[in-house]
Amino acid sequence: MDVLTGIKTLVSSIPQNIINLISNQNTEVVWFLMLILCFLSILVFLRLFGYVGLYVYSAIAIIAANIQVLKQANFNFFSSINEKIIPFYEPSPIALGTILFASTFLCTDILSEYYGKEKARKNVLIGFCSFFLMTILMLVTIGIQPAEDEWVSMVQESLAILFTPMTSIFVASMIAYLISQYFDIWFFSYLKTVSSNKLLWLRNNVSTAVSSLIDNTVFSIFAWIILNPNPFPLSDVIMTFILGVYLLRVFIAILDTPFIYLAKYFIPEEKNSSPEMG
């Protein structure tokens, strides 16, 4: 029984030990490792399941990003750079969902490049529907009367905090997601045509950088001005929420470039041998 108790204690302590380990590391280092983990996960999902794997990853990423966005962290490195290049910039915490949102652009670019823009468009719609369904399911879960128990009450309160969406944030997030992702697919395909299927690195970086700016702009304007009962000044929204985070998005776009090239070697064999690859 002592051995079994020890195993139970060890297993139950693993999550907290991981959290403690991560919390003791530099924020920028953890952020970078999480970014690489996301990009590698995209390649693994692609290898295991083909384009369906990218659908699955995108659905998970959109749901997780909308949970992560509730937590913010200070990124001193990017804040110091922004202070030098953006006039009147005031450092502010950055939402952690930025990485997962940004990684979905890599999925749509891989799909556009190797599978065609129709599958890329379907990926965007799947991501949207997945998050919408998740929201509905969790609202129903929270709405069900919980049992009269202290632990259950704590769980109920925690779920309500996480999954009771602020309407303005939810609507702004989904509008920005749909507009920026569909634009990314169109712009990437356009650049692919005018470049005669060459300069993949340029097409990837330009399309993602422009789409990310659209995403930041649309979300910030809707969330903090149009749908906000107490609208922020436009200048604050531009400097802090749009341009302040944009440098980070551009950095992610540059960093994902090697992965869109690597994706070609992770496509399942039946796809590599099909006529579509050209």
N, C-alpha and C positions, 0 to 999 in steps of 0.2 A: 504493500500500500504506500510505503514511503517513496518508492521509485515512481509509482503512478502519480503521486502528489507532486513530486519533483518535475515530472514531465509536463503536467498540467500548468504548473507555475512557470516553467520555462516557455511554453507555447504562449501563454497568456501575456507574458512580459515582452514578447518579440515586437509587437507594434509600438509600444512605448519606447523600447530601446532604440528602434529605428528613428522614431521622432526625435528622441534626445540626441542621437548622433547627427542628424541633419541640422537640428537647431543650433548646434555648436559650430557649424561650418559657416564660411563666408557666404553671404546671400548671393553674390554674383556667381560664385563657383557652383553652388547648388542649382541656380537658374540655368547656367550653361550646361550642366550635366543633364538636367531635365529636358532641355531643348534637344540635345543629342539623342537622349532616350526616345523622344517622340519621333525624330527622323528615322532612327534605326527600327522602331516599331512599325513605321509605315512600310519599310522595305521587307520586314519579316512577314507582315500581313499580306503584302503583295506576293511574296514567294509562296506562302502557304495556300492562299485562297484566290490568287489572281485579282482582277479588278473588283471582285466582290469583297475582298479583304480591305480595299480602300474605302468601300461603302461602310463596312463595319467600323473601321478606325475613325472615319469622319463622324459617324453617329456618336461613338463614344466620346470623341474629342469635343463635339458641340455641347453635349450634356455636361461633361466634366468641366469645360471652360466656363459655363454659366454658373457652376457651383464655385469654382475657383475665383471667379471675378469678385466674389463677396469679400475675399481676403486681399489686402494690399501689403506691399513691402517696400522698403526704401532701397533704391539702387543708386548708391553714391557715385559709381563710375559714370553712369549715363547722365546723372543729374549735373555732375561737374562739367561734362562736355556740353550739355544743353545750355548751361549758364554762360559758356564762352561764345556760343554761336547764335543763340536766340536772345534778342534784346528783351529786357524786362522779365525774363523767365524766372519763375519762382518754383524751386524744387518741391515736388509732391510725391507721395507714394504711388506705385504703379500696380495695377491689378494683375494678379498672377495668371488670370485666364488668357493673357496676351499671347503666351507661347502656344497654347492649344489652338486658339483661333487662327494664329499665323500658320501653324503647321497644316491646316486644312487647305491652304493655298497650294502647298506642295502636292497634296493629293489631287487637286483639280488639274494642276499642270501636268502631272504624270499621266493622268487619264486622258487629257487633251492630246498629249504628245504621242502616246503609245496605243491608245484605244479609241480615240476620236472624241469630238466635243459633245456628242449626244450622251455618252456614258458619263462625261464630266458634269453635264447638266443634271442628269439623274442623281448623281452623287450629292449635289447641292440640295435637291428636293428631299432626298432621303434624310440628310442631316437635319433639315428643317422639321420634317414630319416626326422624326425620332424625338427631338427636343420638345415639340408640342405635345406628343403623346406622353412623354415622361412627366411633363408639367401637369397634365390632366390626371394621370394616375396618382401622383403624389398629393394633389389637392383632394382627391377622393380619400386617399389614405389618411390624411390629416383630418378630414371632415368626419371620419368614423369615430364615434365616442370611444375613448380609451378605457381600459379596465382601471378600477380604483386601486392603484398600486403606485408607490413612490417612484420606483424605477421606470414604470411605464409612463408616468407623468413627465419624468425627465426626458425620456425619448420623444414623447409627443411635443414637448416644448422645443427640443433641438430640431426636430423635423420641420416644425412650423417656421422656425427662424431660417432654415436653409431653403425650404421649398415653397414658401408662400411668396410668390414673386411680386416685386414692385412692378406695377403695370407699366410704368414709363420705361423702366430698364428692359423689361421683357420685349415690349413692342419695338423700342429703339434697337435692341440687339438683333432681333429677327429681320427688321427692315434693312439694317446695315449689312447683315450677313447675306441676304438674298441679292441686294443690289451689287455689292462688291464682288461676290463670287461669280455671278452671271457676267458681270463686266470683265472679270479676270479671264473667264473662259473665252469670251468674244475677242478680247484684246490679244490674248495669247495666240489664238487661231489666226487672227489678222496678221500679227507679226510673223507667224509661221509661213503664211502665204507670201508676204512681201519679201521675206528673206529666203524664199525657195527652200524651206526646211533646214536652213543653216542657222548658225549662231544661236544654238540652244541656250547657252549661258546668258546671252543678252536678252533673249525673249523671256526667259524665266525671271531674271532680275527686274527688267523694266515692267513687265505685266504685274508682278507681285508688288513692286514698290508703288505703282500707281493705284492698284486695287486696294492696297493697305491704307493709302491716304484717303481714298473714298470711304473705306470702312470706318476709319477714325473720324472723318468729318461728319458722315451721316449719323453715326451713333451719337457723337458728342452733341450735335445740334438738336437731335430729337430728344435725347435723354436729359440734357442739362438746360435746354432753352424752350423748345416747342412743347414738350410734355411735362416739364417741371413746373409745379405750382409756384415755386419761387425761382424764376429763371436767373441763371448766372449771367454776368456781363459778357457780351460777345468776345471782347478782347481777352478775358480770362479763359474762356473756352478754347479760343484759338491757341493761345500761348501755352496753356497748361495741358489741356486734354487732347488737343490735336497735334500740335507740333512737339509738345513735350514728350509724347510717347512715340512719335513717328520715327525718330532716330533708332529706337529699339526695333521697330518693325523693319526698317531698312537693313539693319544688321542681321536680322533673322533671314531676310530675303537673300542676302549675299551668302550666308552660311548654308542655306539649303541647296545651293547650286550643285555641289558635288553629288548630292543625293539624287537629283533628277537624272544625272548621268549614270549613277550606279543602278538606278531602278531598272534600266534595260537588262541588266544581268540577273535581276531577281524575278523577272517575269517568268511564269511557268513555261516549260518546254513547249507545250502545245500551242501557246501563244506565239512563241518565237518562230515556230515553223509555219504559222498561218500567213496567208497572203497579205493581211492587214499591215504587217510590219513594214512592207515595202523595202 
